[in-house]
Amino acid sequence: MTGLLDPKDWNITVGSAQELSTKANEFLAAEFARSFSVDKSDGEFVNFAVALRNYLGHRSDGSRTALKSAVGSLSESANSIFQSAIGDVGTYLKRSDSTGVTRAVAFAQRLILVAEKL
C-alpha cells in the first residue's frame, strides 16, 4: 500500500539536519548543496521539527522519546520559545510567550525562516 504514495521512489526523506546536508551533497553539485547546510540554531530546529512531525504522525512511545530528546537539545536563543518540558503536546503548542505568541505560531514562523534560507 505504501508503494502508492511514492511509486517511482522519487521522494527524498531526511530525519535530521545532518541527513539533509548529507543528501544534498550526495545529489547536488557543491555550489547548490551548500545551501542545504544549516547553522547550529537552524539544525537544532530542523531536528525538533522532524521529531514533532513524527510524534504527531505516529503518537508512539519511541517518537515521544525522540521529541523530548530534540526539545532537550535546543540550546540556541532562536529556539528558546520551544525549550520547555513536554507533557501534553497540545498544551505545549498552545502555550504563549510573554508577547502572546503561541509555540504553534512561533513554530510556523521559524519553519518559514529556515525554509527561506534553503
Biotite code that builds the C-alpha atoms (Angstrom):
import biotite.structure as struc

atoms = struc.array([
    struc.Atom([0.000, 0.000, 0.000], chain_id="A", res_id=1, res_name="MET", atom_name="CA", element="C"),
    struc.Atom([2.821, 2.453, 0.780], chain_id="A", res_id=2, res_name="THR", atom_name="CA", element="C"),
    struc.Atom([4.072, 1.993, -2.786], chain_id="A", res_id=3, res_name="GLY", atom_name="CA", element="C"),
    struc.Atom([1.097, 4.050, -3.930], chain_id="A", res_id=4, res_name="LEU", atom_name="CA", element="C"),
    struc.Atom([2.438, 7.091, -2.119], chain_id="A", res_id=5, res_name="LEU", atom_name="CA", element="C"),
    struc.Atom([5.738, 7.162, -3.983], chain_id="A", res_id=6, res_name="ASP", atom_name="CA", element="C"),
    struc.Atom([5.565, 4.512, -6.741], chain_id="A", res_id=7, res_name="PRO", atom_name="CA", element="C"),
    struc.Atom([8.726, 5.691, -8.518], chain_id="A", res_id=8, res_name="LYS", atom_name="CA", element="C"),
    struc.Atom([10.682, 6.234, -5.285], chain_id="A", res_id=9, res_name="ASP", atom_name="CA", element="C"),
    struc.Atom([11.229, 9.928, -6.043], chain_id="A", res_id=10, res_name="TRP", atom_name="CA", element="C"),
    struc.Atom([10.683, 11.277, -2.547], chain_id="A", res_id=11, res_name="ASN", atom_name="CA", element="C"),
    struc.Atom([13.824, 12.209, -0.671], chain_id="A", res_id=12, res_name="ILE", atom_name="CA", element="C"),
    struc.Atom([13.351, 11.999, 3.065], chain_id="A", res_id=13, res_name="THR", atom_name="CA", element="C"),
    struc.Atom([15.616, 13.006, 5.909], chain_id="A", res_id=14, res_name="VAL", atom_name="CA", element="C"),
    struc.Atom([15.449, 12.506, 9.644], chain_id="A", res_id=15, res_name="GLY", atom_name="CA", element="C"),
    struc.Atom([17.792, 15.262, 10.775], chain_id="A", res_id=16, res_name="SER", atom_name="CA", element="C"),
    struc.Atom([19.645, 18.388, 9.710], chain_id="A", res_id=17, res_name="ALA", atom_name="CA", element="C"),
    struc.Atom([22.806, 16.306, 9.249], chain_id="A", res_id=18, res_name="GLN", atom_name="CA", element="C"),
    struc.Atom([20.987, 13.916, 6.908], chain_id="A", res_id=19, res_name="GLU", atom_name="CA", element="C"),
    struc.Atom([19.696, 16.917, 4.931], chain_id="A", res_id=20, res_name="LEU", atom_name="CA", element="C"),
    struc.Atom([23.253, 18.108, 4.382], chain_id="A", res_id=21, res_name="SER", atom_name="CA", element="C"),
    struc.Atom([24.463, 14.612, 3.510], chain_id="A", res_id=22, res_name="THR", atom_name="CA", element="C"),
    struc.Atom([21.677, 14.013, 0.979], chain_id="A", res_id=23, res_name="LYS", atom_name="CA", element="C"),
    struc.Atom([22.252, 17.429, -0.601], chain_id="A", res_id=24, res_name="ALA", atom_name="CA", element="C"),
    struc.Atom([25.943, 16.625, -1.014], chain_id="A", res_id=25, res_name="ASN", atom_name="CA", element="C"),
    struc.Atom([25.040, 13.259, -2.496], chain_id="A", res_id=26, res_name="GLU", atom_name="CA", element="C"),
    struc.Atom([22.561, 14.545, -5.086], chain_id="A", res_id=27, res_name="PHE", atom_name="CA", element="C"),
    struc.Atom([23.622, 18.115, -5.866], chain_id="A", res_id=28, res_name="LEU", atom_name="CA", element="C"),
    struc.Atom([26.680, 19.903, -7.160], chain_id="A", res_id=29, res_name="ALA", atom_name="CA", element="C"),
    struc.Atom([28.681, 21.545, -4.364], chain_id="A", res_id=30, res_name="ALA", atom_name="CA", element="C"),
    struc.Atom([27.567, 25.062, -5.282], chain_id="A", res_id=31, res_name="GLU", atom_name="CA", element="C"),
    struc.Atom([23.935, 24.060, -4.703], chain_id="A", res_id=32, res_name="PHE", atom_name="CA", element="C"),
    struc.Atom([24.479, 21.594, -1.856], chain_id="A", res_id=33, res_name="ALA", atom_name="CA", element="C"),
    struc.Atom([25.963, 24.355, 0.300], chain_id="A", res_id=34, res_name="ARG", atom_name="CA", element="C"),
    struc.Atom([22.505, 25.898, 0.599], chain_id="A", res_id=35, res_name="SER", atom_name="CA", element="C"),
    struc.Atom([21.324, 22.828, 2.498], chain_id="A", res_id=36, res_name="PHE", atom_name="CA", element="C"),
    struc.Atom([23.932, 23.071, 5.233], chain_id="A", res_id=37, res_name="SER", atom_name="CA", element="C"),
    struc.Atom([22.317, 24.862, 8.143], chain_id="A", res_id=38, res_name="VAL", atom_name="CA", element="C"),
    struc.Atom([23.861, 26.589, 11.135], chain_id="A", res_id=39, res_name="ASP", atom_name="CA", element="C"),
    struc.Atom([23.589, 25.163, 14.651], chain_id="A", res_id=40, res_name="LYS", atom_name="CA", element="C"),
    struc.Atom([20.408, 27.033, 15.561], chain_id="A", res_id=41, res_name="SER", atom_name="CA", element="C"),
    struc.Atom([18.605, 26.049, 12.372], chain_id="A", res_id=42, res_name="ASP", atom_name="CA", element="C"),
    struc.Atom([19.898, 22.488, 12.613], chain_id="A", res_id=43, res_name="GLY", atom_name="CA", element="C"),
    struc.Atom([18.508, 22.123, 16.111], chain_id="A", res_id=44, res_name="GLU", atom_name="CA", element="C"),
    struc.Atom([15.181, 23.457, 14.892], chain_id="A", res_id=45, res_name="PHE", atom_name="CA", element="C"),
    struc.Atom([15.089, 21.085, 11.889], chain_id="A", res_id=46, res_name="VAL", atom_name="CA", element="C"),
    struc.Atom([15.734, 18.148, 14.228], chain_id="A", res_id=47, res_name="ASN", atom_name="CA", element="C"),
    struc.Atom([12.963, 19.388, 16.531], chain_id="A", res_id=48, res_name="PHE", atom_name="CA", element="C"),
    struc.Atom([10.563, 19.871, 13.580], chain_id="A", res_id=49, res_name="ALA", atom_name="CA", element="C"),
    struc.Atom([11.180, 16.333, 12.313], chain_id="A", res_id=50, res_name="VAL", atom_name="CA", element="C"),
    struc.Atom([10.672, 14.910, 15.811], chain_id="A", res_id=51, res_name="ALA", atom_name="CA", element="C"),
    struc.Atom([7.453, 16.902, 16.310], chain_id="A", res_id=52, res_name="LEU", atom_name="CA", element="C"),
    struc.Atom([6.139, 15.791, 12.926], chain_id="A", res_id=53, res_name="ARG", atom_name="CA", element="C"),
    struc.Atom([6.960, 12.169, 13.710], chain_id="A", res_id=54, res_name="ASN", atom_name="CA", element="C"),
    struc.Atom([5.262, 12.319, 17.098], chain_id="A", res_id=55, res_name="TYR", atom_name="CA", element="C"),
    struc.Atom([2.125, 13.955, 15.703], chain_id="A", res_id=56, res_name="LEU", atom_name="CA", element="C"),
    struc.Atom([2.054, 11.401, 12.892], chain_id="A", res_id=57, res_name="GLY", atom_name="CA", element="C"),
    struc.Atom([2.715, 8.274, 14.966], chain_id="A", res_id=58, res_name="HIS", atom_name="CA", element="C"),
    struc.Atom([1.960, 9.013, 18.629], chain_id="A", res_id=59, res_name="ARG", atom_name="CA", element="C"),
    struc.Atom([4.285, 6.170, 19.570], chain_id="A", res_id=60, res_name="SER", atom_name="CA", element="C"),
    struc.Atom([6.407, 5.928, 22.702], chain_id="A", res_id=61, res_name="ASP", atom_name="CA", element="C"),
    struc.Atom([9.549, 5.989, 20.566], chain_id="A", res_id=62, res_name="GLY", atom_name="CA", element="C"),
    struc.Atom([8.539, 9.153, 18.729], chain_id="A", res_id=63, res_name="SER", atom_name="CA", element="C"),
    struc.Atom([7.629, 10.812, 22.044], chain_id="A", res_id=64, res_name="ARG", atom_name="CA", element="C"),
    struc.Atom([11.050, 9.937, 23.455], chain_id="A", res_id=65, res_name="THR", atom_name="CA", element="C"),
    struc.Atom([12.712, 11.343, 20.315], chain_id="A", res_id=66, res_name="ALA", atom_name="CA", element="C"),
    struc.Atom([10.645, 14.540, 20.604], chain_id="A", res_id=67, res_name="LEU", atom_name="CA", element="C"),
    struc.Atom([11.629, 15.031, 24.242], chain_id="A", res_id=68, res_name="LYS", atom_name="CA", element="C"),
    struc.Atom([15.267, 14.485, 23.285], chain_id="A", res_id=69, res_name="SER", atom_name="CA", element="C"),
    struc.Atom([15.026, 17.019, 20.436], chain_id="A", res_id=70, res_name="ALA", atom_name="CA", element="C"),
    struc.Atom([13.492, 19.611, 22.769], chain_id="A", res_id=71, res_name="VAL", atom_name="CA", element="C"),
    struc.Atom([16.228, 18.936, 25.302], chain_id="A", res_id=72, res_name="GLY", atom_name="CA", element="C"),
    struc.Atom([18.849, 19.541, 22.606], chain_id="A", res_id=73, res_name="SER", atom_name="CA", element="C"),
    struc.Atom([17.586, 23.040, 21.782], chain_id="A", res_id=74, res_name="LEU", atom_name="CA", element="C"),
    struc.Atom([20.247, 25.436, 23.002], chain_id="A", res_id=75, res_name="SER", atom_name="CA", element="C"),
    struc.Atom([20.245, 28.440, 20.710], chain_id="A", res_id=76, res_name="GLU", atom_name="CA", element="C"),
    struc.Atom([18.304, 31.601, 21.593], chain_id="A", res_id=77, res_name="SER", atom_name="CA", element="C"),
    struc.Atom([16.343, 31.479, 18.311], chain_id="A", res_id=78, res_name="ALA", atom_name="CA", element="C"),
    struc.Atom([14.746, 28.300, 19.661], chain_id="A", res_id=79, res_name="ASN", atom_name="CA", element="C"),
    struc.Atom([14.187, 29.484, 23.226], chain_id="A", res_id=80, res_name="SER", atom_name="CA", element="C"),
    struc.Atom([10.375, 29.508, 22.991], chain_id="A", res_id=81, res_name="ILE", atom_name="CA", element="C"),
    struc.Atom([10.489, 25.749, 22.392], chain_id="A", res_id=82, res_name="PHE", atom_name="CA", element="C"),
    struc.Atom([12.720, 24.988, 25.393], chain_id="A", res_id=83, res_name="GLN", atom_name="CA", element="C"),
    struc.Atom([10.268, 23.541, 27.873], chain_id="A", res_id=84, res_name="SER", atom_name="CA", element="C"),
    struc.Atom([9.176, 20.209, 29.242], chain_id="A", res_id=85, res_name="ALA", atom_name="CA", element="C"),
    struc.Atom([6.564, 18.459, 27.125], chain_id="A", res_id=86, res_name="ILE", atom_name="CA", element="C"),
    struc.Atom([3.666, 16.876, 28.944], chain_id="A", res_id=87, res_name="GLY", atom_name="CA", element="C"),
    struc.Atom([0.640, 17.108, 26.701], chain_id="A", res_id=88, res_name="ASP", atom_name="CA", element="C"),
    struc.Atom([1.762, 18.187, 23.216], chain_id="A", res_id=89, res_name="VAL", atom_name="CA", element="C"),
    struc.Atom([-1.427, 20.151, 22.552], chain_id="A", res_id=90, res_name="GLY", atom_name="CA", element="C"),
    struc.Atom([-0.947, 22.204, 25.699], chain_id="A", res_id=91, res_name="THR", atom_name="CA", element="C"),
    struc.Atom([2.751, 22.619, 24.885], chain_id="A", res_id=92, res_name="TYR", atom_name="CA", element="C"),
    struc.Atom([1.948, 24.037, 21.432], chain_id="A", res_id=93, res_name="LEU", atom_name="CA", element="C"),
    struc.Atom([-0.798, 26.333, 22.742], chain_id="A", res_id=94, res_name="LYS", atom_name="CA", element="C"),
    struc.Atom([1.444, 27.910, 25.395], chain_id="A", res_id=95, res_name="ARG", atom_name="CA", element="C"),
    struc.Atom([2.222, 31.578, 24.719], chain_id="A", res_id=96, res_name="SER", atom_name="CA", element="C"),
    struc.Atom([5.378, 33.542, 25.335], chain_id="A", res_id=97, res_name="ASP", atom_name="CA", element="C"),
    struc.Atom([5.466, 36.955, 27.017], chain_id="A", res_id=98, res_name="SER", atom_name="CA", element="C"),
    struc.Atom([4.327, 38.654, 23.796], chain_id="A", res_id=99, res_name="THR", atom_name="CA", element="C"),
    struc.Atom([1.295, 36.397, 23.374], chain_id="A", res_id=100, res_name="GLY", atom_name="CA", element="C"),
    struc.Atom([2.712, 34.300, 20.534], chain_id="A", res_id=101, res_name="VAL", atom_name="CA", element="C"),
    struc.Atom([1.884, 30.605, 20.898], chain_id="A", res_id=102, res_name="THR", atom_name="CA", element="C"),
    struc.Atom([4.503, 27.942, 20.271], chain_id="A", res_id=103, res_name="ARG", atom_name="CA", element="C"),
    struc.Atom([2.407, 26.711, 17.333], chain_id="A", res_id=104, res_name="ALA", atom_name="CA", element="C"),
    struc.Atom([2.602, 30.131, 15.658], chain_id="A", res_id=105, res_name="VAL", atom_name="CA", element="C"),
    struc.Atom([6.281, 30.508, 16.574], chain_id="A", res_id=106, res_name="ALA", atom_name="CA", element="C"),
    struc.Atom([6.919, 27.057, 15.079], chain_id="A", res_id=107, res_name="PHE", atom_name="CA", element="C"),
    struc.Atom([5.297, 28.052, 11.785], chain_id="A", res_id=108, res_name="ALA", atom_name="CA", element="C"),
    struc.Atom([7.191, 31.351, 11.694], chain_id="A", res_id=109, res_name="GLN", atom_name="CA", element="C"),
    struc.Atom([10.511, 29.671, 12.462], chain_id="A", res_id=110, res_name="ARG", atom_name="CA", element="C"),
    struc.Atom([9.844, 26.987, 9.847], chain_id="A", res_id=111, res_name="LEU", atom_name="CA", element="C"),
    struc.Atom([9.311, 29.696, 7.219], chain_id="A", res_id=112, res_name="ILE", atom_name="CA", element="C"),
    struc.Atom([12.550, 31.446, 8.214], chain_id="A", res_id=113, res_name="LEU", atom_name="CA", element="C"),
    struc.Atom([14.562, 28.240, 7.948], chain_id="A", res_id=114, res_name="VAL", atom_name="CA", element="C"),
    struc.Atom([12.917, 27.276, 4.636], chain_id="A", res_id=115, res_name="ALA", atom_name="CA", element="C"),
    struc.Atom([13.728, 30.678, 3.162], chain_id="A", res_id=116, res_name="GLU", atom_name="CA", element="C"),
    struc.Atom([17.420, 30.082, 3.865], chain_id="A", res_id=117, res_name="LYS", atom_name="CA", element="C"),
    struc.Atom([17.453, 26.822, 1.899], chain_id="A", res_id=118, res_name="LEU", atom_name="CA", element="C"),
])
